[in-house]
Amino acid sequence: MKRLSYLFLSFFILNSISAYAYTDQENIRFRSEIEEGLDVVSARLNVDMPDNAPGALGEEVYLQEGSAYNKNISVFVPTSMYVRMGAGLNLGFASDKASFNGEEHESSGSWNTQIGLGWNLSSYVRTEIDFQESTFSFSDLNDMQAEYRTLGGMLYFDFARRYIQSGDITYRRTFVPFMGIGAGVGQYQFNGIGGAEGFVIAAPRAVLGFNIMFNDLIGIDIMYQYQMMIGNGFGWNVRSGGVDNISNIMASIRFNF
């Protein structure tokens, strides 16, 4: 009887052990799940807590062959302000003629300078204050000139986004056409006896042009500018008060910061 009891106990222990033992397939699956879990943990650690690897070393560490990296796209950080400086020529054929002794004379060899400070309100809209100084000469009128000095404000609208965000990458456009509308105030003087002078309002002042960027910070603006000058006549010995149209072609360099 005692031997039967020992035999029964041994059989029960062996059966219990075999019930909890892993088969070969279970062992393989167990190892696979552990390795997969370690890979997931490693990936999360690499994303959440990256090592510091600045500069070229960082590029070698984090960029792998066959990834989405494109050397032709450079990361662009949009700027908030810019300054612009330039000059231009008066378009005599598109401007009103000055009166002198009852005759009209077209502007010739006239030029304009400009300096402005602007704010980028969005990728489409910017505003700017500027100072312009114009010097007018006239055909067949030697030593007879006029001068304009105005301070104005403009609101510009770009016809294309200056910068585009694609995923986590922001890049800029090289060519952006634009238009602007605004006004200016100042003073003008036709030099010589009988020359008109006084306060002038340039309203409206409108521009149409395009911007070409050389890099992220420096570019050029080419534009046509129209001004309706409300002042005290355009010429010499002219009536008090008047409205005259002036057109310029301008080129300026823009520095973003």
URVEN-V189090 format. One record per helix or strand of 3 or more residues. SS is the DSSP state (~ for helix, > for strand). FROM is the first residue (numbers start at 1). LEN is the number of residues. If there is no record, write none. Layout:
{{SS/FROM/LEN} {SS/FROM/LEN}}
This chain:
{{~/2/19} {~/24/25} {~/55/8} {>/81/10} {~/92/3} {>/98/3} {>/103/3} {>/111/10} {>/125/14} {>/141/18} {>/163/4} {>/169/4} {>/175/16} {>/197/17} {>/218/14} {>/242/15}}
